[in-house]
Amino acid sequence: MITRLSSIRNLSLISFKITNMKYIVSYKKPNNHYIDIEFIIDKVDSDKIKVQLPAWRPGRYELGNFAKNVQKWEAFNYKGDRLSSKKITKDLWEVETNGTSEVHIKYNYFANEINAGSSYLDDKQLYINGVNCFLYLPNRQNEGCELELKIPSTYKVATGLTQTSKHNFKAKDFHELVDSPFIASNNLQHFSFDESNVKFHLWFNGECKPDWNKLETDFRKFIKNQIEAFGGFPVNEYHFLFQILTYRTYHGVEHSNSTVISLGPSYDIMRTEGWYNELLGVSSHELYHTWNVKQIRPTEMLPYDYSKENYTVMGYLDEGVTTYYGDKFLLTSGVFDWELYAKTFNQLLDRHFNNFGVNNYSVAQSSFDTWLDGYVKGAPGRKGSIYTEGALVAFMTDIFILKNTQNKKSLNTVMKTLFEDFAKKGLGVGDEDYKKVIEEVSGTSYEDIYNNYIHGNKDYTNLLKDALNYIGCELSVELSKKHNEAYLGFKVRYENGSCLIDNICHNSLAEQKGLAINDEIIAINGVKINNDLELWSNYFINEEIGLSIKRELSTITKISFIPNEKSVGFSDYKIIKLKENDNYTHWKTV
């Protein structure tokens, strides 16, 4: 809630001058979800200043348009007199200073979304990702920042920010401030331990029963393994902030000395046969980001420009390599056995081979276009994924280097070089830089993979098979066990009680019969679908199958499939370990 002018005038009674940018966060009615923020700017020496709100957040390369959540916005001098201001773009304001040296901006922000990158307020917690809601001056981002939280005295605060007093914090600059999310709550559960001379904190918020011994045992293993791989850790302390929710969710966002991870449902989090392995997977992934993207960063994003898109083709490095190593370090550290690791790899194979967009856009092109549709399905068959294709290319590159160095060097050597020779020297990494370092490490040309698999859309199958064979594995391809996928050629998803066509195989019966993505299947052979299309499809496997279809602009139509009609369908892809040879041993350790 914005304070009225009469109360703002009381500022003139306070005899202080701030030395940094200052943010004061408070709220009056938490269940309305509006956070009140006062942004104080000192040392103003111009007639007009421009004040920006970020348009996106690092870690999610699409516009967030956070200004849509701002309801009220006013500017004052330090005496409480209103200053003239106007909005000049969707998230940029101009303030006429009228000769004042200190400007106070009071605004509010609607915080009613809870995931790993959002902000949320209710009567149980205040959760803020500062990049959503903190204003800044574009020409003064490198100045120190202070943060004051006016919250219940009993609240604990989980954050990577430097604490100056109980609910007061500081950051060296705006970048650090908005790269340091926090959760303030009475319900926080906290555990910490030291590993490799670094203090690690585990914070759990929400309905959860953490098994600290189990968590510490597994976290120590992959943390130690990653630190040893790089020869050091970029920060002195690291915070895992877990938002545990009561419904199914999975999301993580990286930060320089912390990560926020949202997982649910609560009852499944600590179950080994449930979502515990997912918790380990996302935690290892986000920890690896501490080096890769928070330190090793594409040239185009150094520094971040929060006001607009930061285009880069290097998502294959930022997210692809991180996806690959996040899983691999769970295997090499002994947290995952081969069966669990293979399960994660098989998911990559399934997503790759059943996404026909890989035939159109390369992983580099798909990286550039994350700003358009990187996190939604988008147009069918348009592009690939920086996570999936990026991880598979990382694996093939890892084997490429091992092969050419007699197992003495690997992709990890490349990543360590990028950390030492670029990140530590404050340099961004370019697309050509990555290629050059790989060639220096491997001692041979990287042109084939670079041109055909990163910047081209050549079929991955043969190179994947060769890479897997090198470490004593093979690629197994079998028709899907679901009749509708293997023989009719379509996959489904369930949303809000509806069964929708999710994917259609090229040249399949489904395509020939005129099915379309997002068609709703109402019934199969007169039986109403209830989240069980696959089971009914298998039940009618040797019979004529009739589907009742509802399309957005048409009435219900019926489509029939005749048994034994020739068709193309979806397959299941798996890696199988045939033998544990010396190459496999080196791959696990180098």
C-alpha positions as CSV (number, residue, x, y, z in Angstrom):
1,M,0.0,0.0,0.0
2,I,1.4,3.4,-0.9
3,T,1.7,5.8,2.0
4,R,-0.3,9.0,1.6
5,L,1.5,12.4,1.2
6,S,0.7,13.5,4.8
7,S,2.7,10.6,6.2
8,I,5.5,11.0,3.7
9,R,6.1,14.5,4.9
10,N,7.3,13.1,8.2
11,L,10.5,12.2,6.3
12,S,11.6,15.8,6.8
13,L,11.8,15.1,10.6
14,I,14.4,12.3,10.1
15,S,17.9,13.6,9.9
16,F,19.8,11.1,7.8
17,K,21.4,10.9,4.4
18,I,21.7,7.6,2.7
19,T,25.0,6.6,1.1
20,N,23.7,3.9,-1.1
21,M,20.6,3.1,-3.1
22,K,18.1,2.0,-0.5
23,Y,15.0,-0.2,-0.7
24,I,12.5,-0.4,2.1
25,V,10.0,-3.2,1.8
26,S,6.8,-3.4,3.8
27,Y,3.1,-4.4,3.6
28,K,-0.2,-3.8,5.3
29,K,-2.6,-6.5,4.2
30,P,-0.6,-9.6,3.1
31,N,-3.7,-11.4,1.8
32,N,-4.1,-8.7,-0.8
33,H,-0.6,-9.8,-2.1
34,Y,0.6,-6.2,-2.6
35,I,4.1,-5.4,-1.5
36,D,4.9,-1.8,-0.7
37,I,8.4,-0.7,-1.8
38,E,10.2,2.6,-1.2
39,F,13.2,3.3,-3.4
40,I,15.5,6.0,-2.2
41,I,18.0,7.6,-4.6
42,D,20.7,9.9,-3.2
43,K,23.2,12.2,-5.0
44,V,20.8,13.3,-7.6
45,D,22.4,16.0,-9.7
46,S,20.3,16.4,-12.8
47,D,16.9,17.9,-13.7
48,K,15.5,14.6,-14.8
49,I,16.2,11.0,-13.9
50,K,15.0,7.8,-15.6
51,V,14.0,4.9,-13.4
52,Q,13.7,1.4,-14.8
53,L,12.0,-1.8,-13.7
54,P,13.5,-5.0,-15.1
55,A,11.7,-6.6,-18.1
56,W,13.1,-10.1,-17.6
57,R,15.0,-12.2,-15.1
58,P,18.3,-14.0,-15.7
59,G,17.7,-17.8,-15.8
60,R,14.6,-17.4,-17.9
61,Y,15.4,-15.9,-21.3
62,E,12.0,-14.4,-22.2
63,L,10.4,-11.1,-21.4
64,G,8.5,-11.1,-18.0
65,N,7.0,-7.7,-18.3
66,F,7.0,-7.3,-14.5
67,A,5.6,-3.8,-14.7
68,K,2.1,-5.3,-15.2
69,N,2.1,-6.0,-11.5
70,V,2.7,-2.4,-10.4
71,Q,-0.5,-0.7,-9.3
72,K,0.6,2.6,-7.8
73,W,3.8,4.7,-8.5
74,E,4.7,8.2,-7.1
75,A,7.9,10.2,-6.7
76,F,8.7,12.7,-3.9
77,N,11.7,14.7,-2.6
78,Y,13.2,14.0,0.8
79,K,10.7,16.5,2.4
80,G,7.7,14.6,1.1
81,D,6.8,17.0,-1.7
82,R,5.4,15.2,-4.8
83,L,7.6,15.4,-7.9
84,S,6.3,15.3,-11.4
85,S,6.8,12.0,-13.1
86,K,5.5,10.1,-16.1
87,K,5.8,6.7,-17.7
88,I,7.7,6.7,-21.0
89,T,7.8,3.0,-21.9
90,K,6.1,-0.1,-20.4
91,D,8.6,-0.2,-17.6
92,L,10.6,3.0,-17.6
93,W,9.6,6.2,-15.8
94,E,11.0,9.8,-15.9
95,V,11.1,12.0,-12.8
96,E,11.6,15.7,-12.8
97,T,13.8,16.3,-9.7
98,N,13.0,20.0,-9.2
99,G,16.4,20.6,-7.8
100,T,16.3,17.9,-5.0
101,S,19.3,15.8,-4.3
102,E,17.3,12.9,-2.9
103,V,14.3,11.2,-4.6
104,H,11.9,8.8,-2.9
105,I,9.8,6.6,-5.1
106,K,6.9,4.8,-3.5
107,Y,5.1,2.0,-5.4
108,N,3.6,-1.4,-4.9
109,Y,3.9,-4.7,-6.6
110,F,1.3,-7.5,-6.8
111,A,3.1,-10.7,-5.6
112,N,0.7,-13.6,-6.1
113,E,2.7,-16.2,-8.0
114,I,4.9,-18.8,-6.3
115,N,7.6,-20.6,-8.3
116,A,11.3,-20.5,-8.3
117,G,11.6,-17.2,-10.1
118,S,8.6,-15.2,-8.9
119,S,7.5,-13.2,-5.8
120,Y,4.8,-14.0,-3.4
121,L,3.2,-12.5,-0.3
122,D,0.6,-13.9,2.1
123,D,0.2,-14.0,5.9
124,K,2.8,-16.8,6.2
125,Q,5.7,-15.5,4.1
126,L,7.3,-12.7,2.1
127,Y,9.2,-14.2,-0.8
128,I,10.9,-11.8,-3.3
129,N,13.0,-12.2,-6.4
130,G,14.3,-8.6,-6.5
131,V,14.6,-8.7,-10.3
132,N,10.8,-8.9,-10.5
133,C,10.1,-5.7,-8.5
134,F,13.1,-3.6,-7.6
135,L,13.6,-0.3,-9.6
136,Y,17.0,0.9,-10.7
137,L,18.8,3.8,-12.4
138,P,20.4,2.4,-15.6
139,N,23.5,4.6,-15.2
140,R,24.0,3.8,-11.5
141,Q,23.7,0.0,-11.4
142,N,27.2,-0.5,-9.9
143,E,26.5,1.5,-6.7
144,G,25.9,-0.2,-3.4
145,C,22.4,-1.0,-2.2
146,E,20.7,-1.3,1.2
147,L,17.6,-3.4,1.9
148,E,15.3,-2.9,4.9
149,L,12.5,-5.4,5.5
150,K,9.6,-4.2,7.7
151,I,8.3,-7.6,8.6
152,P,7.3,-9.4,11.8
153,S,10.1,-9.5,14.3
154,T,9.8,-13.3,14.6
155,Y,10.5,-13.9,10.9
156,K,13.7,-15.6,9.8
157,V,15.2,-14.6,6.5
158,A,16.8,-17.1,4.0
159,T,19.0,-15.3,1.5
160,G,22.5,-15.0,0.2
161,L,22.6,-11.2,0.9
162,T,25.0,-9.9,3.5
163,Q,23.1,-9.2,6.7
164,T,23.8,-6.0,8.6
165,S,21.2,-6.4,11.3
166,K,18.2,-8.7,11.9
167,H,16.1,-7.6,8.9
168,N,18.6,-5.3,7.1
169,F,20.9,-6.3,4.3
170,K,23.4,-4.9,1.9
171,A,24.6,-5.6,-1.7
172,K,27.7,-4.4,-3.5
173,D,25.5,-3.3,-6.4
174,F,22.1,-3.7,-8.1
175,H,23.2,-6.9,-9.8
176,E,24.0,-8.6,-6.5
177,L,20.8,-7.3,-5.0
178,V,18.5,-8.7,-7.6
179,D,20.6,-11.9,-7.9
180,S,19.8,-12.6,-4.2
181,P,16.2,-13.7,-3.7
182,F,14.9,-14.1,-0.1
183,I,12.2,-15.9,1.8
184,A,11.1,-14.4,5.1
185,S,8.8,-16.6,7.2
186,N,8.2,-18.2,10.6
187,N,8.1,-21.6,9.0
188,L,11.7,-21.8,7.6
189,Q,13.6,-24.9,8.5
190,H,17.4,-24.5,8.3
191,F,20.4,-26.7,8.3
192,S,24.0,-26.0,7.3
193,F,27.3,-27.8,6.9
194,D,30.8,-27.1,5.7
195,E,32.2,-28.8,2.6
196,S,35.5,-28.0,0.8
197,N,35.9,-24.9,2.9
198,V,32.5,-23.5,1.9
199,K,29.5,-23.1,4.1
200,F,26.3,-24.6,2.6
201,H,22.8,-23.8,3.8
202,L,19.7,-25.7,3.2
203,W,16.5,-23.7,3.8
204,F,13.0,-25.4,3.5
205,N,9.8,-23.4,3.5
206,G,6.4,-24.9,3.4
207,E,4.9,-28.2,4.5
208,C,7.9,-30.5,4.6
209,K,9.8,-33.0,6.9
210,P,13.4,-32.8,5.8
211,D,15.7,-35.7,6.6
212,W,18.8,-33.7,7.3
213,N,21.2,-36.7,7.6
214,K,20.0,-38.0,4.2
215,L,20.2,-34.6,2.6
216,E,23.7,-33.8,4.0
217,T,25.1,-37.2,2.9
218,D,23.9,-36.9,-0.7
219,F,24.5,-33.1,-1.1
220,R,28.1,-33.4,0.2
221,K,28.9,-36.0,-2.5
222,F,27.9,-34.0,-5.5
223,I,29.0,-30.7,-4.1
224,K,32.5,-32.0,-3.4
225,N,32.7,-33.6,-6.8
226,Q,31.8,-30.4,-8.6
227,I,34.2,-28.3,-6.6
228,E,37.0,-30.7,-7.3
229,A,36.2,-30.6,-11.0
230,F,36.7,-26.8,-11.1
231,G,39.4,-26.6,-8.5
232,G,37.5,-24.2,-6.3
233,F,34.2,-22.5,-5.6
234,P,33.4,-19.0,-6.7
235,V,31.8,-17.9,-3.4
236,N,32.3,-18.4,0.3
237,E,28.7,-19.4,1.2
238,Y,25.9,-21.0,-0.8
239,H,22.2,-21.2,0.0
240,F,19.7,-23.7,-1.3
241,L,16.2,-22.1,-0.8
242,F,13.4,-24.7,-1.2
243,Q,9.8,-23.6,-1.6
244,I,8.0,-26.9,-0.9
245,L,4.4,-26.8,-2.2
246,T,1.5,-29.1,-1.7
247,Y,0.8,-29.7,-5.4
248,R,3.0,-31.2,-8.1
249,T,5.6,-28.7,-9.3
250,Y,9.3,-28.7,-10.4
251,H,11.3,-25.5,-11.0
252,G,14.7,-24.2,-10.2
253,V,16.5,-20.9,-10.8
254,E,20.2,-20.2,-10.4
255,H,21.9,-17.3,-8.6
256,S,25.5,-16.4,-7.8
257,N,25.5,-17.7,-4.3
258,S,22.1,-19.3,-4.0
259,T,19.3,-21.0,-5.8
260,V,15.5,-21.1,-5.4
261,I,13.9,-24.5,-6.0
262,S,10.2,-25.1,-5.9
263,L,9.0,-28.7,-5.6
264,G,5.9,-30.5,-4.7
265,P,3.8,-32.2,-3.5
266,S,5.1,-32.1,0.1
267,Y,4.5,-35.7,0.9
268,D,6.6,-36.9,-2.0
269,I,9.7,-34.8,-1.5
270,M,11.7,-37.0,0.8
271,R,10.6,-40.4,-0.7
272,T,13.4,-42.1,-2.6
273,E,10.7,-43.8,-4.7
274,G,9.0,-40.4,-5.1
275,W,10.5,-37.0,-5.9
276,Y,13.6,-37.1,-3.8
277,N,15.7,-38.0,-6.8
278,E,14.2,-35.0,-8.6
279,L,15.2,-32.8,-5.7
280,L,18.8,-34.1,-6.0
281,G,18.7,-33.6,-9.8
282,V,17.6,-30.0,-9.8
283,S,19.9,-29.2,-6.9
284,S,23.0,-30.5,-8.7
285,H,21.9,-28.7,-11.9
286,E,21.5,-25.3,-10.1
287,L,24.8,-25.7,-8.2
288,Y,26.6,-26.3,-11.5
289,H,25.2,-23.0,-12.7
290,T,27.3,-21.3,-10.0
291,W,30.2,-21.7,-12.4
292,N,28.4,-22.0,-15.7
293,V,26.4,-18.8,-16.6
294,K,26.8,-17.0,-13.2
295,Q,30.6,-16.9,-13.8
296,I,31.2,-18.4,-17.3
297,R,28.8,-16.2,-19.2
298,P,28.1,-15.4,-22.9
299,T,29.6,-12.1,-24.0
300,E,26.1,-10.8,-24.9
301,M,25.1,-11.1,-21.2
302,L,28.1,-9.5,-19.6
303,P,26.7,-7.5,-17.9
304,Y,23.0,-8.3,-18.0
305,D,20.8,-5.6,-19.6
306,Y,17.6,-6.0,-17.7
307,S,15.6,-3.6,-19.9
308,K,15.4,-5.7,-23.0
309,E,16.2,-9.1,-24.6
310,N,19.8,-10.3,-24.3
311,Y,20.1,-12.5,-27.5
312,T,22.7,-15.3,-27.6
313,V,23.1,-18.5,-29.5
314,M,24.9,-20.1,-26.5
315,G,22.1,-21.6,-24.6
316,Y,23.7,-25.0,-25.6
317,L,26.5,-24.0,-23.2
318,D,24.5,-22.2,-20.4
319,E,21.7,-24.8,-20.1
320,G,22.9,-27.7,-22.2
321,V,26.2,-28.3,-20.5
322,T,24.6,-27.7,-17.2
323,T,21.9,-30.2,-17.8
324,Y,24.5,-32.8,-18.8
325,Y,26.8,-32.2,-15.9
326,G,24.1,-31.7,-13.3
327,D,23.1,-35.3,-14.0
328,K,26.5,-36.7,-14.6
329,F,27.9,-35.5,-11.3
330,L,25.2,-37.4,-9.5
331,L,26.6,-40.5,-11.2
332,T,30.3,-39.8,-10.7
333,S,29.8,-38.9,-7.1
334,G,27.9,-42.0,-6.3
335,V,24.6,-40.3,-5.5
336,F,23.0,-42.0,-8.5
337,D,23.7,-45.5,-9.7
338,W,23.7,-46.4,-13.4
339,E,20.0,-47.2,-13.4
340,L,19.0,-43.8,-12.1
341,Y,21.5,-42.0,-14.4
342,A,20.3,-43.9,-17.4
343,K,16.7,-42.9,-16.6
344,T,17.6,-39.2,-16.8
345,F,19.5,-39.8,-20.1
346,N,16.6,-41.7,-21.5
347,Q,14.3,-38.7,-20.8
348,L,16.7,-36.6,-23.0
349,L,16.6,-39.2,-25.8
350,D,12.8,-39.3,-25.7
351,R,12.4,-35.5,-25.8
352,H,14.9,-35.2,-28.6
353,F,13.8,-38.0,-31.0
354,N,10.1,-37.2,-30.5
355,N,10.5,-33.5,-31.1
356,F,10.3,-32.9,-34.9
357,G,11.3,-29.3,-34.4
358,V,15.0,-30.5,-34.3
359,N,14.7,-30.9,-38.1
360,N,14.0,-27.2,-38.5
361,Y,16.0,-25.2,-35.9
362,S,19.5,-25.9,-34.7
363,V,20.1,-25.7,-30.9
364,A,21.9,-22.4,-31.5
365,Q,18.9,-21.0,-33.4
366,S,16.6,-22.4,-30.7
367,S,18.7,-20.5,-28.1
368,F,18.3,-17.2,-29.9
369,D,14.6,-17.7,-30.0
370,T,14.0,-18.6,-26.4
371,W,12.9,-15.0,-26.2
372,L,9.9,-15.9,-28.4
373,D,8.7,-19.3,-27.1
374,G,11.5,-20.9,-25.1
375,Y,9.3,-22.1,-22.3
376,V,6.0,-23.0,-23.9
377,K,5.2,-25.5,-26.6
378,G,4.9,-22.8,-29.3
379,A,4.2,-23.7,-32.9
380,P,4.4,-27.5,-33.4
381,G,7.6,-28.8,-34.9
382,R,9.3,-25.3,-34.9
383,K,12.4,-25.7,-32.9
384,G,14.4,-27.7,-30.3
385,S,15.5,-27.2,-26.7
386,I,18.7,-25.7,-25.3
387,Y,18.3,-28.1,-22.4
388,T,17.7,-31.3,-24.4
389,E,19.8,-30.9,-27.6
390,G,22.3,-28.9,-25.6
391,A,22.8,-31.8,-23.1
392,L,23.1,-34.4,-25.9
393,V,25.7,-32.2,-27.8
394,A,27.6,-31.8,-24.5
395,F,27.7,-35.6,-24.1
396,M,28.9,-36.1,-27.7
397,T,31.5,-33.3,-27.2
398,D,32.7,-34.9,-23.9
399,I,33.3,-38.2,-25.8
400,F,34.9,-36.4,-28.7
401,I,37.5,-34.9,-26.4
402,L,38.1,-38.2,-24.6
403,K,38.6,-40.0,-27.8
404,N,41.1,-37.4,-29.2
405,T,43.2,-37.2,-25.9
406,Q,43.4,-40.9,-25.1
407,N,41.0,-40.3,-22.2
408,K,43.3,-37.7,-20.6
409,K,41.0,-34.7,-21.1
410,S,37.3,-34.1,-21.3
411,L,34.6,-31.5,-21.6
412,N,35.3,-30.8,-17.9
413,T,38.8,-29.6,-19.0
414,V,37.1,-27.1,-21.3
415,M,34.8,-25.8,-18.6
416,K,37.7,-25.4,-16.1
417,T,39.6,-23.5,-18.8
418,L,36.6,-21.2,-19.4
419,F,36.4,-20.6,-15.7
420,E,40.1,-19.8,-15.3
421,D,40.8,-17.9,-18.5
422,F,37.5,-16.1,-19.0
423,A,35.3,-15.9,-16.0
424,K,38.0,-15.2,-13.4
425,K,39.4,-12.4,-15.7
426,G,35.9,-10.8,-16.1
427,L,35.6,-11.8,-19.7
428,G,32.5,-13.1,-21.5
429,V,32.7,-16.3,-23.6
430,G,31.8,-16.1,-27.3
431,D,30.5,-18.8,-29.5
432,E,33.8,-19.0,-31.4
433,D,35.7,-18.9,-28.0
434,Y,34.0,-22.1,-27.0
435,K,34.9,-23.8,-30.2
436,K,38.5,-22.6,-30.0
437,V,39.0,-23.9,-26.4
438,I,37.6,-27.3,-27.4
439,E,40.0,-27.5,-30.3
440,E,42.9,-26.5,-28.0
441,V,42.0,-29.1,-25.5
442,S,41.2,-31.9,-27.9
443,G,44.1,-31.1,-30.3
444,T,41.9,-31.4,-33.4
445,S,39.1,-29.7,-35.4
446,Y,35.7,-29.4,-33.8
447,E,34.2,-28.2,-37.1
448,D,31.9,-31.2,-37.6
449,I,30.0,-31.0,-34.3
450,Y,30.1,-27.2,-34.3
451,N,28.7,-26.8,-37.8
452,N,26.4,-29.8,-38.1
453,Y,25.1,-30.4,-34.5
454,I,25.3,-27.0,-32.8
455,H,24.6,-24.7,-35.7
456,G,23.1,-27.3,-38.0
457,N,20.3,-29.8,-37.6
458,K,22.0,-33.0,-38.7
459,D,20.4,-36.2,-37.4
460,Y,22.0,-37.0,-34.0
461,T,21.5,-40.7,-34.3
462,N,24.9,-41.9,-35.7
463,L,27.1,-39.6,-33.6
464,L,25.1,-40.6,-30.5
465,K,25.5,-44.3,-31.2
466,D,29.3,-43.9,-31.7
467,A,29.6,-41.9,-28.5
468,L,27.6,-44.5,-26.5
469,N,29.6,-47.4,-28.1
470,Y,32.8,-45.7,-26.9
471,I,31.8,-46.2,-23.3
472,G,30.4,-49.7,-23.7
473,C,26.8,-48.7,-24.2
474,E,24.3,-48.9,-27.0
475,L,21.2,-47.0,-28.1
476,S,18.1,-49.2,-27.9
477,V,15.1,-48.2,-30.0
478,E,11.8,-50.0,-29.6
479,L,8.2,-49.1,-30.6
480,S,6.3,-47.5,-27.8
481,K,4.2,-49.9,-25.7
482,K,1.2,-47.6,-26.1
483,H,-0.8,-48.6,-29.1
484,N,-1.9,-45.0,-29.9
485,E,1.7,-43.9,-30.0
486,A,3.3,-46.9,-31.8
487,Y,0.7,-47.7,-34.4
488,L,-1.7,-44.7,-34.7
489,G,1.1,-42.1,-34.3
490,F,-0.2,-39.7,-31.7
491,K,0.6,-38.8,-28.1
492,V,-1.8,-37.1,-25.7
493,R,-1.7,-34.9,-22.6
494,Y,-4.3,-34.3,-19.9
495,E,-5.3,-30.8,-18.9
496,N,-8.2,-29.8,-16.7
497,G,-9.9,-33.1,-17.2
498,S,-9.5,-33.0,-21.0
499,C,-7.5,-35.4,-23.2
500,L,-5.6,-33.4,-25.8
501,I,-3.5,-34.4,-28.8
502,D,0.0,-33.4,-27.8
503,N,2.2,-34.7,-30.6
504,I,1.7,-36.3,-34.0
505,C,4.3,-38.4,-35.8
506,H,5.1,-37.4,-39.3
507,N,3.6,-39.7,-42.0
508,S,1.6,-41.5,-39.3
509,L,-2.0,-42.7,-39.6
510,A,-3.0,-39.9,-37.2
511,E,-1.6,-37.3,-39.6
512,Q,-3.2,-39.0,-42.6
513,K,-6.6,-39.2,-41.0
514,G,-6.5,-35.5,-40.2
515,L,-5.8,-35.3,-36.5
516,A,-4.4,-32.1,-35.3
517,I,-2.4,-31.0,-32.2
518,N,-4.7,-29.7,-29.4
519,D,-7.7,-31.7,-30.7
520,E,-9.7,-32.9,-27.8
521,I,-10.5,-36.7,-27.7
522,I,-13.9,-37.1,-26.1
523,A,-14.3,-40.8,-26.5
524,I,-12.8,-44.0,-28.0
525,N,-15.2,-46.5,-29.4
526,G,-18.0,-44.8,-27.6
527,V,-16.2,-44.9,-24.2
528,K,-15.7,-41.5,-22.5
529,I,-12.1,-40.7,-21.9
530,N,-11.1,-40.2,-18.2
531,N,-7.3,-39.6,-18.3
532,D,-6.9,-43.2,-19.6
533,L,-6.8,-42.9,-23.4
534,E,-3.6,-45.0,-23.6
535,L,-5.2,-47.9,-21.6
536,W,-8.3,-48.0,-23.8
537,S,-6.2,-47.8,-26.9
538,N,-4.3,-50.9,-25.8
539,Y,-7.6,-52.6,-24.9
540,F,-8.9,-52.1,-28.5
541,I,-5.6,-53.0,-30.1
542,N,-6.9,-55.6,-32.6
543,E,-10.1,-53.8,-33.3
544,E,-11.2,-50.9,-35.4
545,I,-10.8,-47.8,-33.3
546,G,-13.1,-44.8,-33.6
547,L,-12.2,-41.5,-31.9
548,S,-14.7,-38.8,-31.1
549,I,-12.9,-35.5,-31.6
550,K,-13.8,-32.0,-30.7
551,R,-11.9,-29.2,-32.4
552,E,-12.0,-25.5,-31.4
553,L,-14.1,-24.2,-34.4
554,S,-16.1,-27.4,-35.3
555,T,-18.5,-29.8,-33.8
556,I,-17.6,-33.3,-32.7
557,T,-16.3,-35.5,-35.5
558,K,-15.4,-39.1,-35.7
559,I,-12.2,-40.6,-37.1
560,S,-11.7,-44.3,-37.6
561,F,-8.5,-46.5,-37.6
562,I,-8.6,-49.9,-39.3
563,P,-6.4,-52.7,-37.8
564,N,-3.2,-53.5,-39.6
565,E,-3.2,-50.2,-41.6
566,K,0.4,-49.3,-42.4
567,S,1.7,-46.6,-40.1
568,V,4.6,-44.8,-38.7
569,G,4.7,-44.2,-34.9
570,F,6.6,-43.2,-31.9
571,S,9.4,-45.2,-30.3
572,D,11.0,-45.5,-26.9
573,Y,14.7,-44.7,-26.7
574,K,17.1,-46.1,-24.0
575,I,20.8,-46.5,-23.3
576,I,21.9,-49.9,-22.3
577,K,25.3,-50.6,-20.7
578,L,26.8,-53.7,-22.3
579,K,30.1,-53.7,-20.4
580,E,32.1,-51.5,-18.1
581,N,35.2,-50.9,-20.2
582,D,38.2,-48.6,-19.5
583,N,36.7,-45.8,-21.6
584,Y,33.6,-45.9,-19.3
585,T,35.8,-45.6,-16.3
586,H,37.6,-42.6,-17.6
587,W,34.4,-41.0,-18.7
588,K,33.1,-41.2,-15.2
589,T,36.3,-39.8,-13.6
590,V,37.9,-37.3,-16.0
